[in-house]
Amino acid sequence: MTKSLARRNGADFRMPSDEELDSIAAYVLSIGRAEDFDLKKLKLHSGSARRGQKLYTDTGMLGEPGHKNCNSCHFNGGGTGA
């Protein structure tokens, strides 16, 4: 936790050690789902959630106006070692 929002190394926070970084990485990887669900088949009830789902799973051409395809990078990698 930072001591203030100034973000001065050594005064407001300290950089984590390699051991701490390894521990954080192990924790983050341990909290993912063991299996991904099919996001395109997931039935959402909220209109805004369905719009977000459509943007997230868009597989249009890169660079095309409105192209999002968030899932191409932000897929679940935890739990399986992937």
N, CA, C and O atoms as a Maestro MAE file, in Angstrom:
{
 s_m_m2io_version
 :::
 2.0.0
}

f_m_ct {
 s_m_title
 :::
 protein
 m_atom[328] {
  # First column is atom index #
  i_m_mmod_type
  r_m_x_coord
  r_m_y_coord
  r_m_z_coord
  i_m_residue_number
  s_m_chain_name
  s_m_pdb_residue_name
  s_m_pdb_atom_name
  i_m_atomic_number
  :::
  1 25 0.846 -1.186 0.000 1 A "MET " " N  " 7
  2 3 0.000 0.000 0.000 1 A "MET " " CA " 6
  3 2 0.883 1.238 0.000 1 A "MET " " C  " 6
  4 15 1.899 1.304 0.692 1 A "MET " " O  " 8
  5 25 0.476 2.197 -0.780 2 A "THR " " N  " 7
  6 3 1.230 3.441 -0.794 2 A "THR " " CA " 6
  7 2 0.866 4.269 0.422 2 A "THR " " C  " 6
  8 15 -0.237 4.155 0.955 2 A "THR " " O  " 8
  9 25 1.793 5.099 0.856 3 A "LYS " " N  " 7
  10 3 1.547 6.001 1.984 3 A "LYS " " CA " 6
  11 2 0.865 7.275 1.524 3 A "LYS " " C  " 6
  12 15 0.183 7.931 2.311 3 A "LYS " " O  " 8
  13 25 1.039 7.634 0.261 4 A "SER " " N  " 7
  14 3 0.364 8.793 -0.318 4 A "SER " " CA " 6
  15 2 0.253 8.572 -1.818 4 A "SER " " C  " 6
  16 15 0.748 7.572 -2.336 4 A "SER " " O  " 8
  17 25 -0.382 9.483 -2.508 5 A "LEU " " N  " 7
  18 3 -0.521 9.361 -3.958 5 A "LEU " " CA " 6
  19 2 0.647 9.983 -4.721 5 A "LEU " " C  " 6
  20 15 0.636 10.008 -5.951 5 A "LEU " " O  " 8
  21 25 1.653 10.483 -4.005 6 A "ALA " " N  " 7
  22 3 2.809 11.101 -4.663 6 A "ALA " " CA " 6
  23 2 3.638 10.074 -5.430 6 A "ALA " " C  " 6
  24 15 4.294 10.415 -6.414 6 A "ALA " " O  " 8
  25 25 3.610 8.806 -4.979 7 A "ARG " " N  " 7
  26 3 4.293 7.703 -5.659 7 A "ARG " " CA " 6
  27 2 5.800 7.904 -5.803 7 A "ARG " " C  " 6
  28 15 6.362 7.651 -6.869 7 A "ARG " " O  " 8
  29 25 6.453 8.356 -4.737 8 A "ARG " " N  " 7
  30 3 7.913 8.508 -4.737 8 A "ARG " " CA " 6
  31 2 8.531 7.237 -4.166 8 A "ARG " " C  " 6
  32 15 8.298 6.893 -3.008 8 A "ARG " " O  " 8
  33 25 9.317 6.544 -4.983 9 A "ASN " " N  " 7
  34 3 9.953 5.306 -4.559 9 A "ASN " " CA " 6
  35 2 10.842 5.570 -3.353 9 A "ASN " " C  " 6
  36 15 11.639 6.509 -3.355 9 A "ASN " " O  " 8
  37 25 10.706 4.751 -2.336 10 A "GLY " " N  " 7
  38 3 11.504 4.889 -1.121 10 A "GLY " " CA " 6
  39 2 10.858 5.792 -0.084 10 A "GLY " " C  " 6
  40 15 11.179 5.692 1.100 10 A "GLY " " O  " 8
  41 25 9.958 6.671 -0.500 11 A "ALA " " N  " 7
  42 3 9.284 7.571 0.450 11 A "ALA " " CA " 6
  43 2 7.827 7.167 0.643 11 A "ALA " " C  " 6
  44 15 7.354 7.058 1.774 11 A "ALA " " O  " 8
  45 25 7.115 6.945 -0.464 12 A "ASP " " N  " 7
  46 3 5.701 6.608 -0.393 12 A "ASP " " CA " 6
  47 2 5.434 5.115 -0.554 12 A "ASP " " C  " 6
  48 15 4.377 4.625 -0.159 12 A "ASP " " O  " 8
  49 25 6.374 4.404 -1.124 13 A "PHE " " N  " 7
  50 3 6.262 2.964 -1.306 13 A "PHE " " CA " 6
  51 2 7.656 2.408 -1.543 13 A "PHE " " C  " 6
  52 15 8.620 3.155 -1.709 13 A "PHE " " O  " 8
  53 25 7.744 1.090 -1.555 14 A "ARG " " N  " 7
  54 3 8.991 0.439 -1.939 14 A "ARG " " CA " 6
  55 2 8.670 -0.574 -3.009 14 A "ARG " " C  " 6
  56 15 7.563 -1.111 -3.059 14 A "ARG " " O  " 8
  57 25 9.634 -0.833 -3.862 15 A "MET " " N  " 7
  58 3 9.459 -1.833 -4.906 15 A "MET " " CA " 6
  59 2 9.480 -3.218 -4.265 15 A "MET " " C  " 6
  60 15 10.236 -3.443 -3.320 15 A "MET " " O  " 8
  61 25 8.663 -4.152 -4.762 16 A "PRO " " N  " 7
  62 3 8.661 -5.496 -4.188 16 A "PRO " " CA " 6
  63 2 9.925 -6.259 -4.568 16 A "PRO " " C  " 6
  64 15 10.534 -6.011 -5.609 16 A "PRO " " O  " 8
  65 25 10.299 -7.179 -3.710 17 A "SER " " N  " 7
  66 3 11.455 -8.035 -3.991 17 A "SER " " CA " 6
  67 2 11.060 -9.073 -5.047 17 A "SER " " C  " 6
  68 15 9.877 -9.251 -5.337 17 A "SER " " O  " 8
  69 25 12.051 -9.749 -5.616 18 A "ASP " " N  " 7
  70 3 11.768 -10.815 -6.583 18 A "ASP " " CA " 6
  71 2 10.921 -11.912 -5.941 18 A "ASP " " C  " 6
  72 15 10.020 -12.455 -6.580 18 A "ASP " " O  " 8
  73 25 11.202 -12.232 -4.699 19 A "GLU " " N  " 7
  74 3 10.430 -13.257 -3.984 19 A "GLU " " CA " 6
  75 2 8.972 -12.810 -3.824 19 A "GLU " " C  " 6
  76 15 8.055 -13.612 -4.001 19 A "GLU " " O  " 8
  77 25 8.759 -11.543 -3.491 20 A "GLU " " N  " 7
  78 3 7.387 -11.027 -3.358 20 A "GLU " " CA " 6
  79 2 6.668 -11.037 -4.702 20 A "GLU " " C  " 6
  80 15 5.486 -11.376 -4.766 20 A "GLU " " O  " 8
  81 25 7.362 -10.669 -5.773 21 A "LEU " " N  " 7
  82 3 6.756 -10.704 -7.108 21 A "LEU " " CA " 6
  83 2 6.371 -12.132 -7.496 21 A "LEU " " C  " 6
  84 15 5.304 -12.354 -8.067 21 A "LEU " " O  " 8
  85 25 7.234 -13.095 -7.188 22 A "ASP " " N  " 7
  86 3 6.927 -14.493 -7.473 22 A "ASP " " CA " 6
  87 2 5.704 -14.952 -6.675 22 A "ASP " " C  " 6
  88 15 4.862 -15.684 -7.195 22 A "ASP " " O  " 8
  89 25 5.608 -14.527 -5.427 23 A "SER " " N  " 7
  90 3 4.462 -14.892 -4.588 23 A "SER " " CA " 6
  91 2 3.172 -14.287 -5.127 23 A "SER " " C  " 6
  92 15 2.134 -14.949 -5.144 23 A "SER " " O  " 8
  93 25 3.232 -13.046 -5.562 24 A "ILE " " N  " 7
  94 3 2.049 -12.386 -6.135 24 A "ILE " " CA " 6
  95 2 1.618 -13.109 -7.409 24 A "ILE " " C  " 6
  96 15 0.429 -13.362 -7.605 24 A "ILE " " O  " 8
  97 25 2.569 -13.439 -8.269 25 A "ALA " " N  " 7
  98 3 2.253 -14.143 -9.515 25 A "ALA " " CA " 6
  99 2 1.619 -15.501 -9.222 25 A "ALA " " C  " 6
  100 15 0.638 -15.875 -9.865 25 A "ALA " " O  " 8
  101 25 2.163 -16.236 -8.268 26 A "ALA " " N  " 7
  102 3 1.604 -17.549 -7.912 26 A "ALA " " CA " 6
  103 2 0.179 -17.406 -7.395 26 A "ALA " " C  " 6
  104 15 -0.686 -18.214 -7.732 26 A "ALA " " O  " 8
  105 25 -0.072 -16.391 -6.585 27 A "TYR " " N  " 7
  106 3 -1.420 -16.159 -6.062 27 A "TYR " " CA " 6
  107 2 -2.397 -15.837 -7.193 27 A "TYR " " C  " 6
  108 15 -3.468 -16.437 -7.278 27 A "TYR " " O  " 8
  109 25 -2.032 -14.897 -8.056 28 A "VAL " " N  " 7
  110 3 -2.923 -14.486 -9.141 28 A "VAL " " CA " 6
  111 2 -3.239 -15.675 -10.044 28 A "VAL " " C  " 6
  112 15 -4.387 -15.845 -10.454 28 A "VAL " " O  " 8
  113 25 -2.251 -16.491 -10.356 29 A "LEU " " N  " 7
  114 3 -2.481 -17.654 -11.203 29 A "LEU " " CA " 6
  115 2 -3.347 -18.704 -10.520 29 A "LEU " " C  " 6
  116 15 -3.998 -19.501 -11.196 29 A "LEU " " O  " 8
  117 25 -3.364 -18.716 -9.192 30 A "SER " " N  " 7
  118 3 -4.133 -19.726 -8.463 30 A "SER " " CA " 6
  119 2 -5.615 -19.401 -8.369 30 A "SER " " C  " 6
  120 15 -6.406 -20.279 -8.025 30 A "SER " " O  " 8
  121 25 -6.020 -18.162 -8.666 31 A "ILE " " N  " 7
  122 3 -7.416 -17.790 -8.458 31 A "ILE " " CA " 6
  123 2 -8.261 -17.832 -9.730 31 A "ILE " " C  " 6
  124 15 -9.443 -17.491 -9.689 31 A "ILE " " O  " 8
  125 25 -7.691 -18.237 -10.839 32 A "GLY " " N  " 7
  126 3 -8.458 -18.340 -12.080 32 A "GLY " " CA " 6
  127 2 -9.386 -19.546 -12.050 32 A "GLY " " C  " 6
  128 15 -9.276 -20.404 -11.174 32 A "GLY " " O  " 8
  129 25 -10.295 -19.604 -13.007 33 A "ARG " " N  " 7
  130 3 -11.184 -20.752 -13.125 33 A "ARG " " CA " 6
  131 2 -10.388 -21.937 -13.651 33 A "ARG " " C  " 6
  132 15 -9.439 -21.759 -14.415 33 A "ARG " " O  " 8
  133 25 -10.767 -23.142 -13.248 34 A "ALA " " N  " 7
  134 3 -10.108 -24.342 -13.750 34 A "ALA " " CA " 6
  135 2 -10.460 -24.568 -15.215 34 A "ALA " " C  " 6
  136 15 -9.658 -25.120 -15.969 34 A "ALA " " O  " 8
  137 25 -11.661 -24.141 -15.624 35 A "GLU " " N  " 7
  138 3 -12.090 -24.275 -17.013 35 A "GLU " " CA " 6
  139 2 -12.802 -23.004 -17.428 35 A "GLU " " C  " 6
  140 15 -13.516 -22.396 -16.630 35 A "GLU " " O  " 8
  141 25 -12.612 -22.603 -18.660 36 A "ASP " " N  " 7
  142 3 -13.358 -21.476 -19.199 36 A "ASP " " CA " 6
  143 2 -14.749 -21.928 -19.591 36 A "ASP " " C  " 6
  144 15 -14.940 -23.067 -20.017 36 A "ASP " " O  " 8
  145 25 -15.711 -21.051 -19.451 37 A "PHE " " N  " 7
  146 3 -17.043 -21.313 -19.970 37 A "PHE " " CA " 6
  147 2 -17.131 -20.665 -21.348 37 A "PHE " " C  " 6
  148 15 -16.302 -19.824 -21.694 37 A "PHE " " O  " 8
  149 25 -18.120 -21.049 -22.125 38 A "ASP " " N  " 7
  150 3 -18.299 -20.489 -23.462 38 A "ASP " " CA " 6
  151 2 -19.042 -19.167 -23.316 38 A "ASP " " C  " 6
  152 15 -20.263 -19.153 -23.161 38 A "ASP " " O  " 8
  153 25 -18.315 -18.067 -23.364 39 A "LEU " " N  " 7
  154 3 -18.887 -16.749 -23.136 39 A "LEU " " CA " 6
  155 2 -19.965 -16.406 -24.155 39 A "LEU " " C  " 6
  156 15 -20.909 -15.682 -23.839 39 A "LEU " " O  " 8
  157 25 -19.832 -16.921 -25.375 40 A "LYS " " N  " 7
  158 3 -20.849 -16.638 -26.399 40 A "LYS " " CA " 6
  159 2 -22.172 -17.320 -26.090 40 A "LYS " " C  " 6
  160 15 -23.222 -16.846 -26.523 40 A "LYS " " O  " 8
  161 25 -22.145 -18.428 -25.347 41 A "LYS " " N  " 7
  162 3 -23.371 -19.158 -25.004 41 A "LYS " " CA " 6
  163 2 -23.956 -18.734 -23.666 41 A "LYS " " C  " 6
  164 15 -25.078 -19.118 -23.340 41 A "LYS " " O  " 8
  165 25 -23.227 -17.957 -22.891 42 A "LEU " " N  " 7
  166 3 -23.679 -17.511 -21.582 42 A "LEU " " CA " 6
  167 2 -24.893 -16.613 -21.748 42 A "LEU " " C  " 6
  168 15 -24.833 -15.637 -22.496 42 A "LEU " " O  " 8
  169 25 -25.989 -16.915 -21.072 43 A "LYS " " N  " 7
  170 3 -27.223 -16.132 -21.156 43 A "LYS " " CA " 6
  171 2 -27.205 -15.030 -20.101 43 A "LYS " " C  " 6
  172 15 -27.266 -15.306 -18.903 43 A "LYS " " O  " 8
  173 25 -27.121 -13.798 -20.550 44 A "LEU " " N  " 7
  174 3 -27.127 -12.651 -19.645 44 A "LEU " " CA " 6
  175 2 -28.490 -11.978 -19.712 44 A "LEU " " C  " 6
  176 15 -29.121 -11.957 -20.768 44 A "LEU " " O  " 8
  177 25 -28.945 -11.430 -18.593 45 A "HIS " " N  " 7
  178 3 -30.287 -10.859 -18.517 45 A "HIS " " CA " 6
  179 2 -30.288 -9.350 -18.704 45 A "HIS " " C  " 6
  180 15 -31.267 -8.803 -19.210 45 A "HIS " " O  " 8
  181 25 -29.252 -8.681 -18.322 46 A "SER " " N  " 7
  182 3 -29.175 -7.226 -18.410 46 A "SER " " CA " 6
  183 2 -28.772 -6.805 -19.823 46 A "SER " " C  " 6
  184 15 -27.871 -7.391 -20.424 46 A "SER " " O  " 8
  185 25 -29.451 -5.783 -20.344 47 A "GLY " " N  " 7
  186 3 -29.109 -5.266 -21.666 47 A "GLY " " CA " 6
  187 2 -27.691 -4.760 -21.735 47 A "GLY " " C  " 6
  188 15 -26.999 -4.991 -22.727 47 A "GLY " " O  " 8
  189 25 -27.240 -4.071 -20.694 48 A "SER " " N  " 7
  190 3 -25.869 -3.553 -20.708 48 A "SER " " CA " 6
  191 2 -24.859 -4.698 -20.631 48 A "SER " " C  " 6
  192 15 -23.787 -4.619 -21.231 48 A "SER " " O  " 8
  193 25 -25.190 -5.745 -19.905 49 A "ALA " " N  " 7
  194 3 -24.294 -6.908 -19.829 49 A "ALA " " CA " 6
  195 2 -24.215 -7.595 -21.196 49 A "ALA " " C  " 6
  196 15 -23.135 -8.013 -21.611 49 A "ALA " " O  " 8
  197 25 -25.343 -7.715 -21.896 50 A "ARG " " N  " 7
  198 3 -25.333 -8.325 -23.230 50 A "ARG " " CA " 6
  199 2 -24.526 -7.483 -24.217 50 A "ARG " " C  " 6
  200 15 -23.819 -8.036 -25.059 50 A "ARG " " O  " 8
  201 25 -24.620 -6.147 -24.126 51 A "ARG " " N  " 7
  202 3 -23.827 -5.278 -25.001 51 A "ARG " " CA " 6
  203 2 -22.341 -5.463 -24.703 51 A "ARG " " C  " 6
  204 15 -21.526 -5.538 -25.622 51 A "ARG " " O  " 8
  205 25 -21.992 -5.535 -23.427 52 A "GLY " " N  " 7
  206 3 -20.601 -5.771 -23.051 52 A "GLY " " CA " 6
  207 2 -20.105 -7.118 -23.537 52 A "GLY " " C  " 6
  208 15 -18.967 -7.239 -23.991 52 A "GLY " " O  " 8
  209 25 -20.956 -8.132 -23.444 53 A "GLN " " N  " 7
  210 3 -20.610 -9.465 -23.927 53 A "GLN " " CA " 6
  211 2 -20.333 -9.427 -25.426 53 A "GLN " " C  " 6
  212 15 -19.377 -10.041 -25.898 53 A "GLN " " O  " 8
  213 25 -21.161 -8.713 -26.169 54 A "LYS " " N  " 7
  214 3 -20.977 -8.614 -27.614 54 A "LYS " " CA " 6
  215 2 -19.654 -7.926 -27.950 54 A "LYS " " C  " 6
  216 15 -18.929 -8.382 -28.834 54 A "LYS " " O  " 8
  217 25 -19.336 -6.839 -27.257 55 A "LEU " " N  " 7
  218 3 -18.068 -6.140 -27.491 55 A "LEU " " CA " 6
  219 2 -16.885 -7.022 -27.116 55 A "LEU " " C  " 6
  220 15 -15.891 -7.083 -27.839 55 A "LEU " " O  " 8
  221 25 -16.999 -7.702 -25.985 56 A "TYR " " N  " 7
  222 3 -15.901 -8.527 -25.480 56 A "TYR " " CA " 6
  223 2 -15.563 -9.665 -26.428 56 A "TYR " " C  " 6
  224 15 -14.394 -10.006 -26.605 56 A "TYR " " O  " 8
  225 25 -16.586 -10.254 -27.040 57 A "THR " " N  " 7
  226 3 -16.360 -11.429 -27.887 57 A "THR " " CA " 6
  227 2 -16.303 -11.102 -29.375 57 A "THR " " C  " 6
  228 15 -16.176 -12.014 -30.192 57 A "THR " " O  " 8
  229 25 -16.391 -9.841 -29.746 58 A "ASP " " N  " 7
  230 3 -16.327 -9.433 -31.150 58 A "ASP " " CA " 6
  231 2 -15.079 -10.040 -31.786 58 A "ASP " " C  " 6
  232 15 -13.983 -9.929 -31.236 58 A "ASP " " O  " 8
  233 25 -15.239 -10.665 -32.914 59 A "THR " " N  " 7
  234 3 -14.088 -11.262 -33.608 59 A "THR " " CA " 6
  235 2 -13.884 -10.645 -34.986 59 A "THR " " C  " 6
  236 15 -13.285 -11.271 -35.861 59 A "THR " " O  " 8
  237 25 -14.374 -9.431 -35.187 60 A "GLY " " N  " 7
  238 3 -14.207 -8.750 -36.467 60 A "GLY " " CA " 6
  239 2 -12.738 -8.513 -36.782 60 A "GLY " " C  " 6
  240 15 -11.863 -8.829 -35.976 60 A "GLY " " O  " 8
  241 25 -12.481 -7.973 -37.924 61 A "MET " " N  " 7
  242 3 -11.118 -7.726 -38.377 61 A "MET " " CA " 6
  243 2 -10.443 -6.659 -37.519 61 A "MET " " C  " 6
  244 15 -11.058 -5.646 -37.187 61 A "MET " " O  " 8
  245 25 -9.191 -6.882 -37.163 62 A "LEU " " N  " 7
  246 3 -8.432 -5.882 -36.425 62 A "LEU " " CA " 6
  247 2 -8.409 -4.586 -37.219 62 A "LEU " " C  " 6
  248 15 -8.229 -4.604 -38.437 62 A "LEU " " O  " 8
  249 25 -8.588 -3.482 -36.550 63 A "GLY " " N  " 7
  250 3 -8.565 -2.187 -37.197 63 A "GLY " " CA " 6
  251 2 -9.914 -1.761 -37.749 63 A "GLY " " C  " 6
  252 15 -10.087 -0.601 -38.122 63 A "GLY " " O  " 8
  253 25 -10.874 -2.676 -37.808 64 A "GLU " " N  " 7
  254 3 -12.206 -2.336 -38.298 64 A "GLU " " CA " 6
  255 2 -12.882 -1.430 -37.272 64 A "GLU " " C  " 6
  256 15 -12.728 -1.662 -36.073 64 A "GLU " " O  " 8
  257 25 -13.620 -0.415 -37.693 65 A "PRO " " N  " 7
  258 3 -14.287 0.486 -36.740 65 A "PRO " " CA " 6
  259 2 -15.182 -0.304 -35.785 65 A "PRO " " C  " 6
  260 15 -15.964 -1.154 -36.211 65 A "PRO " " O  " 8
  261 25 -15.060 -0.019 -34.516 66 A "GLY " " N  " 7
  262 3 -15.869 -0.695 -33.509 66 A "GLY " " CA " 6
  263 2 -15.340 -2.047 -33.084 66 A "GLY " " C  " 6
  264 15 -15.917 -2.684 -32.202 66 A "GLY " " O  " 8
  265 25 -14.249 -2.503 -33.692 67 A "HIS " " N  " 7
  266 3 -13.685 -3.807 -33.330 67 A "HIS " " CA " 6
  267 2 -13.163 -3.763 -31.903 67 A "HIS " " C  " 6
  268 15 -12.426 -2.844 -31.546 67 A "HIS " " O  " 8
  269 25 -13.525 -4.722 -31.094 68 A "LYS " " N  " 7
  270 3 -13.058 -4.771 -29.707 68 A "LYS " " CA " 6
  271 2 -12.286 -6.065 -29.448 68 A "LYS " " C  " 6
  272 15 -11.088 -6.014 -29.169 68 A "LYS " " O  " 8
  273 25 -12.945 -7.223 -29.534 69 A "ASN " " N  " 7
  274 3 -12.322 -8.536 -29.336 69 A "ASN " " CA " 6
  275 2 -11.431 -8.593 -28.095 69 A "ASN " " C  " 6
  276 15 -10.297 -9.067 -28.163 69 A "ASN " " O  " 8
  277 25 -11.940 -8.116 -26.976 70 A "CYS " " N  " 7
  278 3 -11.179 -8.115 -25.718 70 A "CYS " " CA " 6
  279 2 -10.695 -9.517 -25.356 70 A "CYS " " C  " 6
  280 15 -9.587 -9.693 -24.848 70 A "CYS " " O  " 8
  281 25 -11.555 -10.528 -25.632 71 A "ASN " " N  " 7
  282 3 -11.248 -11.895 -25.240 71 A "ASN " " CA " 6
  283 2 -10.006 -12.455 -25.925 71 A "ASN " " C  " 6
  284 15 -9.447 -13.447 -25.458 71 A "ASN " " O  " 8
  285 25 -9.563 -11.842 -27.021 72 A "SER " " N  " 7
  286 3 -8.374 -12.354 -27.699 72 A "SER " " CA " 6
  287 2 -7.139 -12.223 -26.810 72 A "SER " " C  " 6
  288 15 -6.203 -13.013 -26.936 72 A "SER " " O  " 8
  289 25 -7.126 -11.247 -25.921 73 A "CYS " " N  " 7
  290 3 -5.999 -11.079 -24.988 73 A "CYS " " CA " 6
  291 2 -6.397 -11.380 -23.547 73 A "CYS " " C  " 6
  292 15 -5.608 -11.948 -22.791 73 A "CYS " " O  " 8
  293 25 -7.605 -11.008 -23.165 74 A "HIS " " N  " 7
  294 3 -8.046 -11.098 -21.765 74 A "HIS " " CA " 6
  295 2 -8.835 -12.365 -21.497 74 A "HIS " " C  " 6
  296 15 -9.920 -12.312 -20.918 74 A "HIS " " O  " 8
  297 25 -8.299 -13.500 -21.911 75 A "PHE " " N  " 7
  298 3 -8.929 -14.781 -21.642 75 A "PHE " " CA " 6
  299 2 -8.484 -15.259 -20.273 75 A "PHE " " C  " 6
  300 15 -7.508 -14.755 -19.716 75 A "PHE " " O  " 8
  301 25 -9.195 -16.225 -19.738 76 A "ASN " " N  " 7
  302 3 -8.833 -16.794 -18.445 76 A "ASN " " CA " 6
  303 2 -7.635 -17.716 -18.617 76 A "ASN " " C  " 6
  304 15 -7.667 -18.639 -19.431 76 A "ASN " " O  " 8
  305 25 -6.570 -17.461 -17.844 77 A "GLY " " N  " 7
  306 3 -5.404 -18.324 -17.928 77 A "GLY " " CA " 6
  307 2 -5.088 -19.000 -16.609 77 A "GLY " " C  " 6
  308 15 -4.149 -19.792 -16.529 77 A "GLY " " O  " 8
  309 25 -5.852 -18.701 -15.578 78 A "GLY " " N  " 7
  310 3 -5.546 -19.234 -14.255 78 A "GLY " " CA " 6
  311 2 -6.083 -20.629 -14.043 78 A "GLY " " C  " 6
  312 15 -6.925 -21.111 -14.801 78 A "GLY " " O  " 8
  313 25 -5.592 -21.263 -13.015 79 A "GLY " " N  " 7
  314 3 -6.100 -22.552 -12.584 79 A "GLY " " CA " 6
  315 2 -5.529 -23.740 -13.337 79 A "GLY " " C  " 6
  316 15 -5.376 -24.811 -12.751 79 A "GLY " " O  " 8
  317 25 -5.211 -23.588 -14.605 80 A "THR " " N  " 7
  318 3 -4.757 -24.743 -15.392 80 A "THR " " CA " 6
  319 2 -3.274 -24.655 -15.680 80 A "THR " " C  " 6
  320 15 -2.705 -25.565 -16.283 80 A "THR " " O  " 8
  321 25 -2.645 -23.585 -15.263 81 A "GLY " " N  " 7
  322 3 -1.240 -23.393 -15.561 81 A "GLY " " CA " 6
  323 2 -1.025 -22.767 -16.924 81 A "GLY " " C  " 6
  324 15 0.112 -22.569 -17.352 81 A "GLY " " O  " 8
  325 25 -2.125 -22.453 -17.612 82 A "ALA " " N  " 7
  326 3 -2.023 -21.864 -18.948 82 A "ALA " " CA " 6
  327 2 -1.666 -20.395 -18.875 82 A "ALA " " C  " 6
  328 15 -1.539 -19.739 -19.908 82 A "ALA " " O  " 8
  :::
 }
 m_bond[327] {
  # First column is bond index #
  i_m_from
  i_m_to
  i_m_order
  :::
  1 1 2 1
  2 2 3 1
  3 3 4 2
  4 3 5 1
  5 5 6 1
  6 6 7 1
  7 7 8 2
  8 7 9 1
  9 9 10 1
  10 10 11 1
  11 11 12 2
  12 11 13 1
  13 13 14 1
  14 14 15 1
  15 15 16 2
  16 15 17 1
  17 17 18 1
  18 18 19 1
  19 19 20 2
  20 19 21 1
  21 21 22 1
  22 22 23 1
  23 23 24 2
  24 23 25 1
  25 25 26 1
  26 26 27 1
  27 27 28 2
  28 27 29 1
  29 29 30 1
  30 30 31 1
  31 31 32 2
  32 31 33 1
  33 33 34 1
  34 34 35 1
  35 35 36 2
  36 35 37 1
  37 37 38 1
  38 38 39 1
  39 39 40 2
  40 39 41 1
  41 41 42 1
  42 42 43 1
  43 43 44 2
  44 43 45 1
  45 45 46 1
  46 46 47 1
  47 47 48 2
  48 47 49 1
  49 49 50 1
  50 50 51 1
  51 51 52 2
  52 51 53 1
  53 53 54 1
  54 54 55 1
  55 55 56 2
  56 55 57 1
  57 57 58 1
  58 58 59 1
  59 59 60 2
  60 59 61 1
  61 61 62 1
  62 62 63 1
  63 63 64 2
  64 63 65 1
  65 65 66 1
  66 66 67 1
  67 67 68 2
  68 67 69 1
  69 69 70 1
  70 70 71 1
  71 71 72 2
  72 71 73 1
  73 73 74 1
  74 74 75 1
  75 75 76 2
  76 75 77 1
  77 77 78 1
  78 78 79 1
  79 79 80 2
  80 79 81 1
  81 81 82 1
  82 82 83 1
  83 83 84 2
  84 83 85 1
  85 85 86 1
  86 86 87 1
  87 87 88 2
  88 87 89 1
  89 89 90 1
  90 90 91 1
  91 91 92 2
  92 91 93 1
  93 93 94 1
  94 94 95 1
  95 95 96 2
  96 95 97 1
  97 97 98 1
  98 98 99 1
  99 99 100 2
  100 99 101 1
  101 101 102 1
  102 102 103 1
  103 103 104 2
  104 103 105 1
  105 105 106 1
  106 106 107 1
  107 107 108 2
  108 107 109 1
  109 109 110 1
  110 110 111 1
  111 111 112 2
  112 111 113 1
  113 113 114 1
  114 114 115 1
  115 115 116 2
  116 115 117 1
  117 117 118 1
  118 118 119 1
  119 119 120 2
  120 119 121 1
  121 121 122 1
  122 122 123 1
  123 123 124 2
  124 123 125 1
  125 125 126 1
  126 126 127 1
  127 127 128 2
  128 127 129 1
  129 129 130 1
  130 130 131 1
  131 131 132 2
  132 131 133 1
  133 133 134 1
  134 134 135 1
  135 135 136 2
  136 135 137 1
  137 137 138 1
  138 138 139 1
  139 139 140 2
  140 139 141 1
  141 141 142 1
  142 142 143 1
  143 143 144 2
  144 143 145 1
  145 145 146 1
  146 146 147 1
  147 147 148 2
  148 147 149 1
  149 149 150 1
  150 150 151 1
  151 151 152 2
  152 151 153 1
  153 153 154 1
  154 154 155 1
  155 155 156 2
  156 155 157 1
  157 157 158 1
  158 158 159 1
  159 159 160 2
  160 159 161 1
  161 161 162 1
  162 162 163 1
  163 163 164 2
  164 163 165 1
  165 165 166 1
  166 166 167 1
  167 167 168 2
  168 167 169 1
  169 169 170 1
  170 170 171 1
  171 171 172 2
  172 171 173 1
  173 173 174 1
  174 174 175 1
  175 175 176 2
  176 175 177 1
  177 177 178 1
  178 178 179 1
  179 179 180 2
  180 179 181 1
  181 181 182 1
  182 182 183 1
  183 183 184 2
  184 183 185 1
  185 185 186 1
  186 186 187 1
  187 187 188 2
  188 187 189 1
  189 189 190 1
  190 190 191 1
  191 191 192 2
  192 191 193 1
  193 193 194 1
  194 194 195 1
  195 195 196 2
  196 195 197 1
  197 197 198 1
  198 198 199 1
  199 199 200 2
  200 199 201 1
  201 201 202 1
  202 202 203 1
  203 203 204 2
  204 203 205 1
  205 205 206 1
  206 206 207 1
  207 207 208 2
  208 207 209 1
  209 209 210 1
  210 210 211 1
  211 211 212 2
  212 211 213 1
  213 213 214 1
  214 214 215 1
  215 215 216 2
  216 215 217 1
  217 217 218 1
  218 218 219 1
  219 219 220 2
  220 219 221 1
  221 221 222 1
  222 222 223 1
  223 223 224 2
  224 223 225 1
  225 225 226 1
  226 226 227 1
  227 227 228 2
  228 227 229 1
  229 229 230 1
  230 230 231 1
  231 231 232 2
  232 231 233 1
  233 233 234 1
  234 234 235 1
  235 235 236 2
  236 235 237 1
  237 237 238 1
  238 238 239 1
  239 239 240 2
  240 239 241 1
  241 241 242 1
  242 242 243 1
  243 243 244 2
  244 243 245 1
  245 245 246 1
  246 246 247 1
  247 247 248 2
  248 247 249 1
  249 249 250 1
  250 250 251 1
  251 251 252 2
  252 251 253 1
  253 253 254 1
  254 254 255 1
  255 255 256 2
  256 255 257 1
  257 257 258 1
  258 258 259 1
  259 259 260 2
  260 259 261 1
  261 261 262 1
  262 262 263 1
  263 263 264 2
  264 263 265 1
  265 265 266 1
  266 266 267 1
  267 267 268 2
  268 267 269 1
  269 269 270 1
  270 270 271 1
  271 271 272 2
  272 271 273 1
  273 273 274 1
  274 274 275 1
  275 275 276 2
  276 275 277 1
  277 277 278 1
  278 278 279 1
  279 279 280 2
  280 279 281 1
  281 281 282 1
  282 282 283 1
  283 283 284 2
  284 283 285 1
  285 285 286 1
  286 286 287 1
  287 287 288 2
  288 287 289 1
  289 289 290 1
  290 290 291 1
  291 291 292 2
  292 291 293 1
  293 293 294 1
  294 294 295 1
  295 295 296 2
  296 295 297 1
  297 297 298 1
  298 298 299 1
  299 299 300 2
  300 299 301 1
  301 301 302 1
  302 302 303 1
  303 303 304 2
  304 303 305 1
  305 305 306 1
  306 306 307 1
  307 307 308 2
  308 307 309 1
  309 309 310 1
  310 310 311 1
  311 311 312 2
  312 311 313 1
  313 313 314 1
  314 314 315 1
  315 315 316 2
  316 315 317 1
  317 317 318 1
  318 318 319 1
  319 319 320 2
  320 319 321 1
  321 321 322 1
  322 322 323 1
  323 323 324 2
  324 323 325 1
  325 325 326 1
  326 326 327 1
  327 327 328 2
  :::
 }
}
